[in-house]
Amino acid sequence: MPKAKIPFGPTYDEMLNPSHQDKEVRKLAEKALKENELDPINLFNITWKNSKDGTVNKIVLPKELTGVDANIVVLLGKYFPSGSHKVGPAYATLMEGCVDGEIIPGKHTILGPSTGNFGIGVSYITNLMKYDAIVIMPDNMSKERYERIQKYGAKLDLTPGSESDVILTLERTYELKKNPKNATLAQFELLPNYRFHRHVTGNSCVEAVEGIGNGRIACFCSAPGSAGTLAAGDQIKAVFPECKVVALEPHECSTLTNGGLGQHRIEGIGDKMITLIHNALTTDFITQIIDDDCVRGLAVIHEGSEVLEKHGIDKKLAESMVDLFGVSGICNILGAIKMAKYLKLGPEDNVVTIATDSFDRYPSVMEDLHRRELEVTPNVLERWFEDVFMGADTRYILDTRGKEAKEALFEQKERDWLKFGYSKEYLDSMKKMSFWEDEYNKIKQYDEKIKKLRGTEFDYE
């Protein structure tokens, strides 16, 4: 009977706190981060912390850019292996399948349904952990995403981009899942995604505001694709109960607000459903962001350093921001600005959000912007700076703290997920916070399993 040695990586605790890793492993991981992207030891670099001083990779945006008194703190996903924090939930989902004995190298091919960065994360992680992989995604994403997925070795299975593109992606995944040799890293429905972001991202957000303003978090904003990142809000609320958690979505695809569907330009979010792992109980507001504001805002940051300097932003800071964000990162920033105004937050208050990836996935999006606009001159960038950042207003904000709003979200989840075989009883159980607490508390047992099984060889048929 053949054997497979599974290269287990870090525990949840070691992703939150790299200083808890074995010192020799930490030394090798830091070396690999600089020298060899595809060394499996890079699994131990899945963390929000930087290797120099162990602090959270973040930027506090200059108020000359945001136009608000509150401090807007952005965690930076570009420093994760593969260039996006989505590698974290991809690893967590694969890792839990491994320790549960449900996913074995040499036996299973990994399926990764995605609209972008999760697919890149799946391709990267399966490369390091020695699995074959197929990433299923719509055919209307940026070419940089497809190139990165193929670079790491996964195959692409593209579904038609349309108003129901994510549903088509899930249906194709379920079709491929019928083959017993395929195992799915189902980011929209499996709870490791929730556990990673609640524990690793949520606690990193709490650490990120230490020494900033009043040291608390008044508001956390994130645009859901899978809604995994929103789980950070559950942990933030556990520490700062006053924190408002805000789900952002494209104005052109207002699914959470009113069931609206539509194509939009913010890749990786607005996936036309309320995902199974979205804890609607803790979502306080839903805020819509106009998609082209995000693309134009990215152009201002990437191409308009002189415009930023003109408005009082330090030259070095303006230059350092050039490659920090992607389109969804700008979406999150605009959501943070809108909520700071809506909640009337002051200079001691902190709003935290996430930049999932960075500019390296969006040159083709900028090329498309330049094709669509007659010209993108300094005067145009100046106008976009005023319109997009200074002009961010408090339109399109829905308060979802009331019973009626919660019921609407629960009903929408039921419509979306009964068709994929989930029972009403299971969906109803998600209406209680005890469900989410029980799922979160599984982290301790998984950490124990990972430590116990490192280096173990498994027999498989």
C-alpha positions as CSV (number, residue, x, y, z in Angstrom):
1,M,0.0,0.0,0.0
2,P,1.5,3.4,-1.0
3,K,2.4,6.0,1.6
4,A,2.1,9.8,1.6
5,K,4.0,12.1,3.9
6,I,1.9,15.2,4.4
7,P,4.0,18.4,4.9
8,F,1.9,20.0,7.7
9,G,2.5,23.7,8.2
10,P,1.6,26.0,11.1
11,T,-1.2,25.8,13.7
12,Y,-3.7,28.6,13.9
13,D,-1.8,29.9,16.9
14,E,1.5,29.8,15.0
15,M,-0.1,31.8,12.1
16,L,-1.3,34.4,14.6
17,N,2.0,34.4,16.5
18,P,5.0,33.3,14.4
19,S,7.1,33.8,17.5
20,H,5.5,30.7,18.9
21,Q,7.0,28.6,16.0
22,D,10.1,26.5,16.5
23,K,13.1,28.9,16.3
24,E,14.9,26.8,13.6
25,V,11.7,26.6,11.5
26,R,11.2,30.4,11.9
27,K,14.8,31.0,10.7
28,L,14.4,28.7,7.6
29,A,11.0,30.3,6.8
30,E,12.4,33.8,6.9
31,K,15.2,32.7,4.5
32,A,12.8,31.0,2.1
33,L,10.5,34.1,2.1
34,K,13.4,36.0,0.5
35,E,15.0,33.3,-1.6
36,N,12.5,30.6,-2.7
37,E,8.8,31.3,-3.0
38,L,8.0,27.6,-3.6
39,D,9.9,26.1,-0.6
40,P,7.2,24.3,1.5
41,I,8.7,26.0,4.6
42,N,6.8,29.1,3.4
43,L,3.7,27.6,4.9
44,F,5.1,29.1,8.1
45,N,5.0,32.6,6.6
46,I,1.2,32.6,6.5
47,T,0.7,35.4,8.9
48,W,-0.2,39.1,9.1
49,K,3.0,39.7,11.0
50,N,6.3,40.9,9.5
51,S,9.5,39.1,10.1
52,K,11.5,42.1,11.2
53,D,9.8,43.1,14.4
54,G,6.7,40.9,14.6
55,T,4.2,43.7,14.2
56,V,1.2,43.6,11.9
57,N,1.8,44.6,8.3
58,K,-0.4,47.7,8.1
59,I,-0.7,51.3,7.0
60,V,-2.5,54.2,8.8
61,L,-3.8,56.2,5.9
62,P,-3.0,59.9,5.9
63,K,-6.0,62.1,6.7
64,E,-5.2,64.2,3.7
65,L,-6.3,61.2,1.6
66,T,-9.3,60.1,3.7
67,G,-10.7,63.5,4.6
68,V,-12.0,62.2,8.0
69,D,-10.8,62.7,11.5
70,A,-10.9,59.0,12.4
71,N,-7.8,56.8,11.9
72,I,-8.2,54.4,9.0
73,V,-6.0,51.4,9.5
74,V,-5.5,49.0,6.6
75,L,-4.0,45.6,7.1
76,L,-1.8,44.7,4.1
77,G,-2.3,41.3,2.4
78,K,0.4,41.7,-0.1
79,Y,3.1,40.4,2.3
80,F,1.5,36.9,2.6
81,P,3.2,34.1,0.4
82,S,1.6,34.3,-3.0
83,G,0.8,38.0,-2.5
84,S,-2.7,37.8,-0.8
85,H,-4.1,36.8,2.6
86,K,-6.4,34.4,0.8
87,V,-3.6,31.9,1.0
88,G,-4.5,31.6,4.7
89,P,-8.0,30.2,4.4
90,A,-6.8,28.0,1.5
91,Y,-4.2,26.5,3.7
92,A,-6.5,26.2,6.7
93,T,-9.2,24.4,4.7
94,L,-6.6,22.0,3.2
95,M,-4.9,21.5,6.5
96,E,-8.1,20.6,8.4
97,G,-9.0,18.1,5.6
98,C,-5.5,16.5,6.0
99,V,-5.6,16.1,9.8
100,D,-9.2,14.7,9.5
101,G,-7.9,12.1,7.1
102,E,-10.2,13.2,4.4
103,I,-7.6,14.7,2.0
104,I,-4.5,12.7,1.1
105,P,-1.6,13.5,-1.3
106,G,-1.4,11.2,-4.3
107,K,-5.0,10.2,-3.9
108,H,-7.0,13.4,-4.1
109,T,-7.1,16.3,-6.6
110,I,-8.1,19.5,-5.0
111,L,-10.9,21.6,-6.3
112,G,-10.8,25.4,-5.6
113,P,-14.0,27.4,-6.5
114,S,-13.0,31.1,-6.6
115,T,-13.4,34.5,-8.2
116,G,-9.7,35.2,-7.9
117,N,-7.4,35.4,-5.0
118,F,-8.6,32.2,-3.3
119,G,-7.9,30.4,-6.5
120,I,-4.3,31.7,-6.5
121,G,-4.0,30.7,-2.9
122,V,-5.3,27.1,-3.7
123,S,-2.8,26.8,-6.5
124,Y,0.1,28.0,-4.3
125,I,-0.8,25.9,-1.3
126,T,-1.3,22.7,-3.3
127,N,2.0,23.3,-5.0
128,L,3.7,23.4,-1.5
129,M,1.7,20.5,-0.1
130,K,2.2,18.3,-3.2
131,Y,-1.4,18.0,-4.5
132,D,-2.8,18.3,-8.0
133,A,-5.4,21.1,-8.2
134,I,-8.2,22.5,-10.4
135,V,-9.3,26.0,-9.9
136,I,-12.9,26.7,-11.0
137,M,-13.7,30.3,-11.7
138,P,-15.6,32.7,-14.0
139,D,-14.0,33.6,-17.3
140,N,-14.3,37.4,-16.8
141,M,-11.5,37.8,-14.2
142,S,-8.2,39.7,-14.9
143,K,-5.6,37.9,-16.9
144,E,-3.1,38.3,-14.1
145,R,-5.2,36.0,-11.9
146,Y,-5.2,33.3,-14.5
147,E,-1.5,33.6,-15.1
148,R,-0.6,33.4,-11.4
149,I,-2.8,30.3,-10.9
150,Q,-1.1,28.5,-13.8
151,K,2.3,29.7,-12.7
152,Y,1.8,27.8,-9.4
153,G,0.7,24.7,-11.3
154,A,-3.1,24.4,-10.9
155,K,-5.3,23.7,-13.9
156,L,-8.1,26.2,-14.8
157,D,-11.7,25.3,-15.3
158,L,-13.6,28.4,-16.4
159,T,-17.3,29.0,-16.2
160,P,-19.2,31.7,-18.2
161,G,-19.1,35.1,-16.6
162,S,-22.7,36.3,-16.2
163,E,-25.1,37.6,-13.6
164,S,-25.1,34.1,-12.1
165,D,-21.4,33.4,-12.6
166,V,-20.7,32.3,-9.0
167,I,-23.7,30.0,-8.9
168,L,-22.4,28.5,-12.2
169,T,-18.9,28.1,-10.6
170,L,-20.4,26.3,-7.6
171,E,-22.6,24.1,-9.8
172,R,-19.5,23.1,-11.8
173,T,-17.6,22.4,-8.6
174,Y,-20.4,20.1,-7.3
175,E,-20.3,18.3,-10.7
176,L,-16.5,17.7,-10.5
177,K,-16.9,16.7,-6.8
178,K,-18.9,13.6,-7.9
179,N,-15.5,12.1,-8.8
180,P,-14.3,10.5,-5.5
181,K,-10.7,11.4,-6.5
182,N,-11.6,15.1,-6.1
183,A,-11.8,17.0,-2.8
184,T,-13.1,20.5,-2.5
185,L,-11.7,23.5,-0.7
186,A,-15.1,25.1,-0.6
187,Q,-14.4,28.6,0.6
188,F,-18.0,29.7,0.4
189,E,-19.2,27.0,2.7
190,L,-16.5,25.3,4.8
191,L,-15.8,26.7,8.3
192,P,-11.9,26.6,8.3
193,N,-12.3,29.9,6.3
194,Y,-14.3,31.4,9.2
195,R,-11.8,30.0,11.8
196,F,-8.8,31.4,10.0
197,H,-10.1,34.9,9.7
198,R,-11.8,35.0,13.1
199,H,-8.7,33.9,14.9
200,V,-5.7,35.1,12.8
201,T,-7.2,38.1,11.1
202,G,-9.5,39.2,13.9
203,N,-6.8,39.1,16.6
204,S,-4.3,40.8,14.2
205,C,-6.7,43.6,13.7
206,V,-6.9,44.0,17.5
207,E,-3.1,44.2,17.7
208,A,-2.9,46.6,14.8
209,V,-4.6,49.4,16.6
210,E,-2.4,49.3,19.7
211,G,-1.0,52.8,20.3
212,I,-3.3,54.3,17.7
213,G,-6.0,56.7,18.8
214,N,-7.8,55.2,21.8
215,G,-6.5,51.7,21.0
216,R,-9.9,50.3,20.3
217,I,-11.8,49.5,17.0
218,A,-15.0,51.5,16.4
219,C,-15.7,49.9,13.0
220,F,-14.5,47.0,10.9
221,C,-15.3,47.1,7.1
222,S,-14.8,44.3,4.6
223,A,-16.3,43.5,1.2
224,P,-17.3,39.8,1.2
225,G,-16.5,37.4,-1.6
226,S,-16.6,34.3,0.5
227,A,-17.3,36.5,3.6
228,G,-14.4,34.8,5.4
229,T,-12.7,38.1,6.2
230,L,-15.9,39.3,7.8
231,A,-15.4,36.7,10.5
232,A,-12.6,38.9,11.8
233,G,-15.4,41.1,13.0
234,D,-16.7,38.4,15.3
235,Q,-13.4,38.3,17.2
236,I,-13.1,42.1,17.2
237,K,-16.6,42.3,18.7
238,A,-15.6,39.8,21.4
239,V,-12.8,42.3,22.4
240,F,-14.5,45.6,21.6
241,P,-18.3,45.0,21.8
242,E,-19.1,48.5,20.5
243,C,-17.4,47.8,17.2
244,K,-19.7,48.0,14.2
245,V,-19.1,45.3,11.5
246,V,-19.9,46.5,7.9
247,A,-20.2,44.3,4.8
248,L,-19.4,46.2,1.6
249,E,-20.8,45.3,-1.8
250,P,-20.8,46.9,-5.3
251,H,-23.6,49.3,-6.0
252,E,-24.0,47.5,-9.3
253,C,-24.5,44.1,-7.6
254,S,-26.5,44.9,-4.4
255,T,-27.3,41.3,-3.5
256,L,-27.1,41.7,0.3
257,T,-29.0,45.0,0.3
258,N,-32.0,44.0,-1.8
259,G,-31.2,40.9,-3.8
260,G,-29.9,42.8,-6.8
261,L,-27.6,41.0,-9.3
262,G,-25.3,42.5,-11.9
263,Q,-21.8,42.6,-13.4
264,H,-19.3,44.9,-11.8
265,R,-15.5,45.7,-11.8
266,I,-14.5,44.8,-8.2
267,E,-13.1,41.4,-8.7
268,G,-13.3,38.9,-5.8
269,I,-16.3,40.4,-4.1
270,G,-20.0,40.9,-4.8
271,D,-20.4,37.2,-5.6
272,K,-24.2,37.4,-6.0
273,M,-25.1,35.4,-2.9
274,I,-24.9,35.4,0.9
275,T,-22.4,32.7,1.5
276,L,-22.9,29.9,4.0
277,I,-20.1,31.0,6.2
278,H,-21.3,34.6,6.4
279,N,-22.4,35.2,10.0
280,A,-25.3,37.6,9.4
281,L,-25.9,37.9,13.2
282,T,-22.8,40.2,13.6
283,T,-23.2,42.2,10.4
284,D,-24.4,45.7,11.6
285,F,-24.5,47.5,8.3
286,I,-24.3,46.9,4.5
287,T,-22.7,49.6,2.5
288,Q,-22.7,49.9,-1.3
289,I,-19.6,51.2,-3.2
290,I,-19.7,52.3,-6.8
291,D,-17.4,50.0,-8.7
292,D,-15.7,52.6,-11.0
293,D,-14.9,54.7,-8.0
294,C,-12.6,51.9,-6.9
295,V,-10.9,51.6,-10.2
296,R,-10.4,55.4,-10.4
297,G,-9.2,55.5,-6.8
298,L,-6.6,52.9,-7.6
299,A,-5.4,55.0,-10.5
300,V,-5.1,58.0,-8.2
301,I,-2.9,56.0,-5.8
302,H,-0.9,54.2,-8.5
303,E,-0.4,57.0,-11.0
304,G,-1.1,60.2,-9.0
305,S,1.7,60.6,-6.5
306,E,2.1,64.2,-7.5
307,V,-1.6,64.8,-6.9
308,L,-1.3,63.3,-3.4
309,E,1.8,65.4,-2.7
310,K,-0.1,68.5,-3.8
311,H,-2.8,67.7,-1.2
312,G,-0.2,67.6,1.6
313,I,0.7,63.9,1.6
314,D,4.4,63.2,2.3
315,K,6.3,62.3,-0.9
316,K,7.8,59.1,0.6
317,L,4.4,58.0,1.9
318,A,2.7,58.7,-1.4
319,E,5.4,56.7,-3.2
320,S,5.2,53.8,-0.7
321,M,1.4,53.5,-1.4
322,V,1.8,53.1,-5.2
323,D,1.7,49.2,-5.2
324,L,0.0,48.5,-1.8
325,F,-3.6,48.1,-3.0
326,G,-5.8,46.4,-5.5
327,V,-9.4,47.3,-6.6
328,S,-11.1,45.6,-3.7
329,G,-8.6,47.2,-1.3
330,I,-9.7,50.7,-2.5
331,C,-13.3,49.5,-2.1
332,N,-12.6,48.7,1.5
333,I,-10.9,52.0,2.0
334,L,-13.9,53.9,0.6
335,G,-16.2,51.9,2.8
336,A,-14.1,52.8,5.8
337,I,-14.3,56.5,4.9
338,K,-18.1,56.4,4.3
339,M,-18.6,54.7,7.7
340,A,-16.3,57.1,9.6
341,K,-18.6,59.9,8.3
342,Y,-21.8,58.0,8.9
343,L,-20.9,57.1,12.5
344,K,-19.4,60.6,13.1
345,L,-16.1,59.2,14.4
346,G,-13.5,61.5,15.8
347,P,-9.7,61.6,16.0
348,E,-9.4,59.0,18.8
349,D,-11.6,56.5,16.9
350,N,-10.1,53.7,14.7
351,V,-11.7,52.1,11.6
352,V,-10.0,48.9,10.5
353,T,-10.1,47.3,7.0
354,I,-8.1,45.0,4.8
355,A,-6.2,45.2,1.5
356,T,-6.6,41.6,0.3
357,D,-3.9,41.9,-2.4
358,S,-1.9,44.6,-4.2
359,F,-1.5,46.2,-7.6
360,D,0.4,43.3,-9.3
361,R,-3.0,41.7,-10.1
362,Y,-4.4,44.8,-11.8
363,P,-2.3,46.2,-14.6
364,S,-4.8,44.9,-17.2
365,V,-7.6,46.6,-15.2
366,M,-5.7,49.9,-15.4
367,E,-5.2,49.3,-19.2
368,D,-9.0,48.9,-19.5
369,L,-9.5,52.1,-17.6
370,H,-7.2,54.0,-19.9
371,R,-9.1,52.5,-22.9
372,R,-12.5,53.6,-21.5
373,E,-11.4,57.1,-20.6
374,L,-10.6,59.7,-23.3
375,E,-7.4,60.6,-21.3
376,V,-6.0,60.1,-17.8
377,T,-4.0,63.3,-17.2
378,P,-2.9,64.9,-13.9
379,N,-6.0,67.1,-14.1
380,V,-8.2,64.0,-14.4
381,L,-6.5,62.3,-11.5
382,E,-7.0,65.5,-9.5
383,R,-10.7,65.4,-10.2
384,W,-10.9,61.7,-9.3
385,F,-9.1,62.4,-6.0
386,E,-11.7,65.0,-5.1
387,D,-14.7,62.9,-6.4
388,V,-13.6,59.5,-5.1
389,F,-11.8,60.2,-1.8
390,M,-13.0,63.6,-0.6
391,G,-16.4,63.0,-2.2
392,A,-17.1,59.7,-0.5
393,D,-20.6,60.2,1.1
394,T,-23.1,58.4,3.3
395,R,-25.4,57.2,0.5
396,Y,-26.3,53.5,0.2
397,I,-25.9,52.5,3.8
398,L,-28.3,50.0,5.2
399,D,-28.7,49.4,8.9
400,T,-29.1,45.6,9.4
401,R,-29.2,45.5,13.2
402,G,-33.0,45.1,13.3
403,K,-35.0,41.9,13.4
404,E,-36.6,42.4,9.9
405,A,-33.2,43.0,8.3
406,K,-31.7,39.9,9.9
407,E,-34.6,37.8,8.7
408,A,-34.2,39.0,5.2
409,L,-30.5,37.9,5.2
410,F,-31.5,34.5,6.8
411,E,-34.1,34.0,4.1
412,Q,-31.7,34.8,1.4
413,K,-29.1,32.4,2.7
414,E,-31.8,29.7,2.8
415,R,-32.7,30.3,-0.8
416,D,-29.1,30.2,-1.9
417,W,-28.1,27.0,0.0
418,L,-31.0,24.7,0.2
419,K,-30.4,24.1,-3.5
420,F,-26.9,22.8,-2.7
421,G,-28.1,20.1,-0.3
422,Y,-28.0,21.9,3.1
423,S,-30.9,21.2,5.4
424,K,-33.2,23.9,6.8
425,E,-32.3,22.6,10.3
426,Y,-28.6,23.3,9.7
427,L,-29.3,26.7,8.3
428,D,-31.5,27.5,11.2
429,S,-28.7,26.6,13.6
430,M,-26.7,29.4,12.1
431,K,-29.2,31.9,13.5
432,K,-27.7,31.4,17.0
433,M,-24.4,32.7,18.1
434,S,-23.7,29.4,19.8
435,F,-23.2,27.8,16.4
436,W,-20.4,30.2,15.5
437,E,-18.8,30.0,19.0
438,D,-18.7,26.2,18.8
439,E,-17.1,26.3,15.3
440,Y,-14.5,28.8,16.5
441,N,-13.6,26.7,19.6
442,K,-12.6,23.8,17.3
443,I,-9.3,25.7,16.7
444,K,-7.7,24.2,19.9
445,Q,-8.4,20.6,18.8
446,Y,-7.1,21.3,15.3
447,D,-3.9,22.8,16.6
448,E,-3.3,19.7,18.8
449,K,-3.9,17.4,15.8
450,I,-1.5,19.4,13.6
451,K,1.3,19.2,16.1
452,K,0.7,15.5,16.7
453,L,0.6,14.6,13.0
454,R,3.6,16.6,11.6
455,G,5.8,14.4,9.5
456,T,3.4,11.4,9.7
457,E,3.1,9.1,6.8
458,F,-0.4,7.9,5.8
459,D,-1.3,4.7,4.0
460,Y,-3.8,5.2,1.2
461,E,-5.5,3.0,-1.3
